Amino acid sequence: MIDILRHAPGVLFRVLMPIHWISWEVSVVPFKAIGNADSEQKRDSLIEAWVKTMTHQLSNVMVTGAIMSSVIVGSFTWTIFDQTLPTAMTIIRTLWFSSLILSITAVGVALHQSVFLARMANVPEFYSVMVDILCFETRMGKMKPRQEQVLIWLLAVGLLEWSLGLWFGGFVVFLWDLTKMAQQDQTLSDKMVAGLVGLAVFMSVFIYFFSILGLWRGALKSRHVMNIE
């Protein structure tokens, strides 16, 4: 019973947020490899590869976050907002302002982490320090990833993804109100716009999640990726 309760949060996380769980599982792999490398040379090589990859990822987050912030701010300048109902506008502003905050936060987190990696690279015993940061030694003498570190290095991308999702949610509300969905005065033109743009939205969401799941699930199933204890 105790063992079931201990694993319950992980199972719940896997069921409710499968994409985030898959990303988490794959992100843990480099930490395991670094902590359990069979030689210092291999360990150092793995750390260098991880730092290089992470630096590129953080750079992408900063660029994408800046673009995303510009898109959000620019969305508020649409003159067509004058036709938006107060209730819909309240929802849109709530979602888009929240999206903007998360986007800017993602850029800030990515910037700080990039600076951290750049400065730590000049610290003596850099590789040993990074092992201590990313992993801890169990009573059995095996190195395991620090869960909080896995979360920290996923934060920037995660915040940006949530920012994108919130903006998209606000756009759907905007489209719903603009095309007068579920209203008696909806015209044929409104129905055509709602149908075609709605189809584009559905296809975009489907392709987005299909791409993510296809890549990450493929990585999880690979015996060359997930076989590190």
Helices and strands as residue ranges (DSSP letters): H 2-16, H 18-35, H 40-75, G 79-83, H 86-120, H 126-134, E 135-137, E 143-145, H 147-178, H 188-221
